Amino acid sequence: MENYKIKLNLISDIKVFVQTCGRYKENIFIKQKHQVVNAKSLLGIYSLDLSSPIEVCIESENKNVVDDFYDFVQKWEVEGK
């Protein structure tokens, strides 16, 4: 499992993020404080405090998938991995 801390600033960022996560068969979760939501759920993401960074976790043993996902989320990454 790989974790990345990101910040989605715009509604369009959230839309692109959810749509792209939906293309992965792997489980992708977002963690913030005590909440964990499915990253493929627009409503789940909107239940979070998006003014603060969120932690994204992808569950995959396939390094190519993890690398591809990182390439996608790195534009929103804050404070490194």
Secondary structure, DSSP 8 states (H G I E B T S, - for coil): -EEEEE---SHHHHHHHHHHHTT-SSEEEEEETTEEEETT-HHHHHTS-TTS-EEEEEE-S-HHHHHHHHHHHGGGB-S--
